[in-house]
Each structure stands twice: as structure tokens, then as C-alpha cells.
Amino acid sequence: MGTAVLPEDDSSVDKIDKRILRLLQKDSEMSLENIAHLIGVSTATCWRRVEALRQGGVILGSSVQLSEDALNLKTTVVVLIRALQHTQRWLGNLAGKVAEIPEIVCCWRISGEHDYLLVVKVPDLDHYDKVYKRLLPILDGDQVTTIVRLESLKDQKTLPLEYL
């Protein structure tokens, strides 16, 4: 992902922008009129600021948060992979396979003892086993560690804004 670059005529994110971003992170469907009222600016000013944040790459889009329980995705599995091969071909195979499996909601290349981390959302461990078996063709000899989430102590969806 690239670094956000705001237009030259509005090159910094100020306190008002941060307030807008905090509100939008909590509720992306909040009307600009309501946001403007809450932060004490006109609706037109709020709209211009939101557009500048979009154009500058700070706001990438909006989405709806869904309930994992309501979708029967009660099991979260973290998969750690230590690859035996460190080739572009192997990485391409992994990326291709991960893209095919919707239950894999996150895939990162990481540092440390393991090389890749996957997050898998499924109804139960039987369904995870089916996902695992779909990965097997590309995991030829690679070391795989599976970790099952027992409890979520924090699952924050918003990003910190202190570094803007």
C-alpha cells in the first residue's frame, strides 16, 4: 500500500479532519450534515474536507461491519507458515491459492520464526480442515502451525489517527 498524499493546496490533516475521520471510522454511513453539526462546521466545508481526504488517499472507501456470529463464522484460525522455498514462484502460488479461498481473510508476509501469517474465518474446525486441505498442494514440506482463537480481548476496527 502506498502512502497517502493530500493535494498540495491542503497538504496536512488538521484537528477538524481528524474529528471527521474518527466519526466516519465509527459510522461510515453518518451523514455529512450530522458530522458537520457535531464538529461545528458547515456541511459544505465538511464535504470539501471529506473529498480532500478521499483525493489524498486517506479515505479509501467505506464498508459495513458484519457479525461473525450472525454469519456462522464462530471460529478464527491463525495459520503460520515457515516456507522451505523462498522463490517468486512459491510466493505466486501462495498468493494465487489464498485469493481463491474466501475463508482466508488476511495473508501477511512476516518477519521472525515464520514467513507468512493467514487468518481464516470458518464455522468450525471441520470447515478449517477443508480449507487446510485446499492449501496442501502448495505447502509441500513447509512447516505449518495452526492456532485457534479461544477468546477475543480486543478486535479494534478503527485505526489510530495520532500519527497524521
N, C-alpha and C positions, 0 to 999 in steps of 0.2 A: 504494500500500500504506500502511496505517495504522501508527502507532507502537504497539509492544507496551505494554500496560498490565497490570501484575500486580495481583492482588487486593489490596485495602487492608491485609488482615491479613498480607500477605507481599510488601511493595512493593519489595523490592530483590533483585537476583540476587547471591548471595554466592559465595565460592570453591568451596563444595561444588556449587552449581548449575552453575557454570562447568565443573567437572570432569565432571559428568553430561553437560552439553551437548557437551563435547569427545568423550567416549566415544560418545555417540549419533550425532554427526556422522560419526565413523569407521565405525560399525557400528550402524545403526538397529535391527537385529534382535537386538542383545545383550540378554540377559535382565536384568530389574531385579535379580534375585538376584545375578547376576555383577557388575553395576555397583555395587550396594551393597557387595559384598565388596571390590571394587577400591578404593573410596573410603572404606571404613571406617564405613559407617552401616548401620542395619537395612534390610531390604527394605521394610518399611512406611514408613520415613522416605523412602527413595528414591522409592517410589511416590507419596507425598504431594507431594514436590518436583517430580516429573515432571508430575503432574496440575496443580500450581500454574503451572508453566511453560506447559503447554497452555492452561489457562484464561486466563493472562495474555497469550497471543498470541505468546510467544517460540517455542514449538514449534508449527509449523503443520500438521505431518503427517510422514509418513516415506515414503521411496521406495527403489527398488532402482536402483543404477547399472548400466547395460548397456554392453557393449563395442561401440564404434562399428565396430571391425573385424569382430567376430562378426556384426553386423547388416548388414555390407557398406556401411557409411556412412563410407567412407575419405576422402571429400572434404568439406572445410569451406570454405564461401564466405561472405565478408563482403560485404554489398551496402550501399553508401552512396547515399542518395537526397537530392538537392537539389531540393526541390519548387518548382515555379513558382507554385503556388497555396497559400495558407495559410488554407484555409477549413475549417470543421467538416465540410462535405460531402466534401471531398477526404480529410480525415483519416478520416472514417467509411468511405469507400470502401477506403482502405488497410487499416484495421483489419479490415474485413469480408473482404477478399481474403486477408490474412495468416492469419486464422482458418481459412480454407478449405484452406490448404496445409500439410500436416503436416511437410513438409521444412523449413519455416521454424520454427526452434525458439526464436527470440528476435527481438523487434522493439522498438526503443527510439526515442523522440524524443530527439534530442541537440542540444547547442549546438555552435557552430563553423561551419565551412565547409559542412557538410552538415546536413540536418534529421532524417534517420532512418537507423538502422542495423539491418540484418537479418542474422541468422546462419542459414545454410542448410546442412543436412547431407544429402549425397547420395552415391551410389556413385561418380560420376564427373562430368566436365564436360558430357557429353551429357545426363545427367539434370538438371544445373543449368540447362542451356539450356531444357529443358521447363518448369522452374519459372519461369524468367525470362519465357518466353512467356505463362505464365498471369498474370504481373504486368502485362504490357504494356498491357492495356486501361485500367488506371488511371494509367499512367505517361506520359500524353500530354504529351510535350515536357519532362518532368522529366529532370534530369541524373542518370544512374546510373553509379556506379563499382563495379566488381567486383574484389574482392581474394581470391585463393586462398591458403589456408593451406598452407605448404610443410612446416612442422615445428612441433610444439608444444613450447615450452620450459617452460611451466607451465600446467597446467589444473586448478587447485585447485577442489575441490567443497565444501570446508568454509569457513565464514565466520569471520572473526576475532572473538574474544569480548572483546577488550581494552576495548571502549567501553561495556560494560554497567555 
